[in-house]
Amino acid sequence: MVAKSHEAAQNSLASAQELAQTLGALGNRYRLAILRLLDSGELSVGEIASALGLPAPQTRRHLHGLVAAGLVEPLPTQGAQRFQLNRRAAALLNASIVSLLGRAGSGSSLSNPIASSTADHNLPLAVPPAPQACLQCQNSAFVREVLDDLDRILAEARQYQSHLQQLSSQVLSAHEAERKRIARELHDDTAQALTSILVRLRLLERSAENGDLRDSMEELRDLTSSTLDSVRQMAVDLRPTALDDLGLVAALRSYTEKFSTRWPIRIEFSSNGLQRRLPAEVELVLYRVIQEALSNVAKHSGASSAQVALSRRSNVVIAVVSDDGHGFDVDEVTRSGRGGLGLFGMRERLALVGGSLRIESADGRGTQITARVPLPGLAHLHN
């Protein structure tokens, strides 16, 4: 009798371990969504990615995980690869869960087999409140063990996400500090040295008697003057002194005016409700977001005009950059990852101050980028 009880306990543990491995493959809301889609019929990677709004590479990774778990089968096709649900495996999984739940509540002598076998599996699920009936039935101990395990894993995931956000903040802070240092060196050292060279060239040009020599020195002086202007503009782009001294509105007004002289794009700037300075970290983030948005307008939109509107409504600052360019398919760009580091960088910067980014665009209808930053409860970005 003891031997049979031990054998039953071992079988229960093995079933729990197999089930835990399968649940590990399902520990993602997108994989569950993929199974629901495939339940209605076979689909390709592109069709699944489009339905879920995911990039194709990410969708392919989720499918490979489901194939490895035996829940999804790839179909042999000559064109784009298609996948279907392994209905037999799905039915067996459902039966295993029902069977294991029954054994967990049957009062076997094995102490907490599920808790010991699934403790090392990461299941990043959003745990909903357990129905009251589940907490009062004969399987309530099993349900509580699973919920406790998922709560622990979610807490670890949130802590990991917090560490990533802190790291991102430190990287951007170091980036801004380095830009500020380089801008100061360009302004204080390089620009001053070029100014000194330019003054001496002018003195030598006036004292030169040879006409050819004077022409060469004039050409050299023009080249030095052009280089000096470029260095000063580079320093301003790296870290505008107007942002630190005069604030966001003055810095953006100056930037948009100079932007129109460098690109064949007419920029209209307006501000409303910003009579007082904003927190330094908010001003810096909004300046960089608008700077990146206008850079995208100049490089990719084909626009002839753009508008930059900055406003404050109650405790929310809103920055809107819109253009009359050819626009693009936002969903397609998001799925393909063609947005590059520009859009990613804007979202990351805004996240540091609790802000959000919205992109609205369509082919032939221009683009509008809206950044919103709430003023209370700001994250800190050190300058």
N, C-alpha and C positions, 0 to 999 in steps of 0.2 A: 504493500500500500504506500509506504514511504517512497519507494522507487518510482511508482507511478506518479505520485504527487510531485516529485522532483522533476520527472520527465515533462509533466504538464507545465511546470513552472518554466523550464528551459524552452519549451515550444512557445510559450507566451512571450518570453523575452525575445526570442528570434523573430517572432511576428512583429513585435513592437519595434525592433531595430529595422526590419525591412520597411515597415510603414513609415518610420521616422526618416529614412533615406528618401522615400518617395515624396513625403511631405516637404523635405528639404528642397526638392526640385520645384515644388509648387509654392514655395515661400516668397512669392512676389505677385502683386496684383495684376501685373501685365501677363504673366504666364497663365493665371486663372482666366483672364480675359481672352487669351489666345485659345484656350480649350473651349470656351463658350462659342467663339467664332467658328472653330473647326467642327463643332457639334452640328452646325448647319450645312457642312459640306467642305470639300477640299478647297484650299486657297494657296496663293503664292506668297512669297515674302513681301512683295510690293503691296499686294492687296491687304495683308494683315497690318503692315506698317501704316498704310493710309487710313485704315479703319481706327487704329489706336493712336494715330498722331505721333508715331515714334520714328526715329531714323532707321533706315534699313539695316545697318550693321548691328544696332542694338536688338532689333527684332530677330535677326538671324541668330544672335547669341542665345536669346530666350528659347528659340525653336530647338537649337542644338541641345540645350539642357533638358527639354521635354522629350526629345528623341532618345537621349541617354537614359532617361528614366523609363523609357518604354511606353510613354503615354501618347506619343505622336509618331507617325510613320511618314518618311519621305516617299514620294511617288516617283517611279522611273518615267521621266519625260524628256523629250528632246529640246524643248525650249526652257522657259523659266521653271525652276524647280518648284513643285507643289507639295503640300503636306495635307495629311488627313488624320483625324482622331483615331487612335487605336481603341475601338469601342470595347473590345474584350478586356484589355488592360484596365480601362476605366471602370468597367463593371467589377472586375476583381478587386480593384482598389476600394470601391464602395463596399463590397462584401467584407473585405478585410477590416475596414473601419467599424462596420456594424458588429462583426465577430469579436474584434478586440475590445470594443466597448462592453459587450456582454461578458467577456471573461474578466475585464477589469472590475466589474461590479459583482462578480460571483463569489467574492470572499476567498480567493485563492491564497495560499500561504506565502506567495512571493511578495516581498515588501517593495512597493513603489517601482515596478518594473519599467513603467513608461518614463518616469522622472529620471531614472538612471540611464536610460538608453537614448534620451533625446536632449540631454543637457548640453551636449556639444554642438548641436545643430542650430545654425542661425536662420531664423525664420522672420524676416523683417515684415511682419504683418501688422495691420491696424486692428487691434483686438477690440471687437464690439462688446458691449455689456452682455453677459451671459443671461439667457432666458431664465426666469425664476424656476421654471420646471426642471431645467438641467441641473440646478443647484440643489434640488430636493429629491431627485430620483435616485435609484440605486447606483448610478454611475457618477454621482456627484464628486466623489474623491478624485476620479480620473479627470473630470472637467476642471476641477480646481487646480490640479497639478499642471494641466496644459495651459490654463490661463496665467498661472504664476510664472511658468517658463517663458511664455510669450511676453509678459510684462517685463521680465528681466532683460530679454533680448531687445525689446523696444527701448528700454532705458539705456542700454549700451549703445544702441544705434543713435539715439539723441545725443549722447555724450560725444560720440565720434563725430557727429555732424557739427556739434559746437566747437570741437577742436579744429575741424576743417575751416570753419568760419573764422576762428581766431587766427589760424595760419594765413588765410587769405587776407585778413586785415593787416597782419604784420608785413606781408609781402607788399601790399599796396602802399603801406606807410613808408616802408624802406624805399620803395620806388619813388614816392613823392619827395622824400628827404634827399635822395640822390639827384633828382631833377633840380631841386632847389640849389644844391651845392654846385652842380655843373653850371646852372644859369648864373650863379654869383661869380664863379670863376671866369666865365665867358665875359661877363659885364665888367668885372673889376680888373682882370688881367689881360685877356686877349683883346678886348675892345680898346682898352687904354693903350696897349702896345701898338695897335693898328692906328689909333689916333695920333700917337707920337710919330710914327713913320709917315703918316699923311702930312703932318705939319712940316717935317723936315724936307719932304719931297717938294712941297710948295716953295720953301725957302731956296732950295737948290735950283728949282725951275726958274725962279726969278733972277738968280745970279748967273745962270748959264748963258754964255754968249753964242755958242754953236746952235744953229737952228735945228739940226737933226737931233742933237742931244736934248734940246728943249722939248721937241716933239715926243721923243722916247720917254722922257720923264713925265710928260703930261699923260701919256698912255698908261704909264705905271701908276701915276697918281689916281687916275680914274679906276683902275683895277683895284687899288687899295681901298678906295672909297666904296666901291661895290662890295668888296669883301667885308668891310666894316658894317655896312648895312645888313648883310646876310647874318653876320655874327650877332648883331643886336636883335634881329628878328628871331633868330634861333633861341636866344636867351629868353625873349618874351614868350615864345611858344612853350619852352620848358617850364617856366614859372613866371607868370606876369606879375610884376611888382604892383600893378593897379589892384589886383585881387587882394593882396595883403594890406595895401594902404588905403584903398578907396572902397572896396567891397565888390560884391558880385555884379550888381547892375552896371557900375562904371566899367568894370573889366570886360563884361560882355558887350557893352556898347562900343568900346574901343576895338575889341576883337572882331566884331561883325563889320565895322567900318573898314578895317584893314583887310578883312577877308574878301570884300567886294573888289578891292584893288588888285588882289592877287589872282582871283578867279572871275570868269565872265558870268557871274551870278549876282543878281541884285538881292541884297539882304535887307529885310525890314525887321527892326528890333523894337519891342515894346515891353513895358513893365507896368505892373499895377499892384498897389498895396504893399510895396516894399520900401517904405520910407526909412526903416531901421535896418541895421546890419543883421544878418542871420548868423547862427553859429558857424565858426570857421570851417568845421568839417563838412557841413552842409554846403556852404559856398564852394568849397573845393570840389566836392563830388558833382554838383550841378554844373560847374564850369567844365569839368572834364567830360561829362556826358554830352553837353551841348557841343563842345569842341569835336568830339568823336562823331556826333550826328552830322555836323556840317561837313566834316571831312568825308563822310560817306556820300553826302549830297554832291560834293564836288567830284568825287572819283567815280561814282556808279550811277547817279540818277539821270544825268543828261538834262537837268533842270535849268531854266533860265532865271528863276527867282525862288526865294525861300523866305519863310517868316519864322522869327524866333520870338515867342511870347512867354514872359515870365510873370507869374502872379502868385499872390498869397490869398487864400480863402480860409478864414479862421486860423486853424493851426496846421494847415497843409500848404506846402509850396508846390506849385505846378509849373513845369517847364515843357513847352510844346515847340517842336521843330517840324515844320511842314514844308513841302516843296511841290512844284508842278511838274516833276519829272515823269519818266515812263513807268515807275512803280514796279512791283514784283509780287509774286505769289508768296505770301508770308508762310503758309503751311508747307509749301514745297521747299522753301529755303530752310525752314526749321528742320524738316525731316532729313534733308540731304546734308545738313551741317555746313552749307555754303555761307552762313552768316559770319563765320570766322570768329576771330578773337575780339572783333570790335563790339558786336552785340553782347557777347559773353562778358567782356570787360565792363560794359555799361551796367549790365544786370548785377555783376559782382560789386561794383562800387555802390550802387544804390542799396543793395542788401545790407551794406555796412551801416547805413543810417536808417534802416527800416523802410526804405523806399521800394517802389515798384516801377516797372517799365512796360508800356503797352505800345505795340507796333500795329498800325493800320495802313494797309496798302493794297493796291490792285493794279493789274496791268493797264497802263494808260491813264491812271487816275492819281498819280503821285503817291507820296508817302507822308504819314504823320506819326511822329514819335512823341509819346507823352510820358514824362517822368513825374512821379508824385512822391513827395517826401513829407511824412508827418513830423512836426517839430517836437512833440513830447517824446520822452524815452529814447533818446538818440544813442546809437552806438558811437564809439569814439574812434576817430581816425586822426592820429597825431600827425601834425605837419612837420 
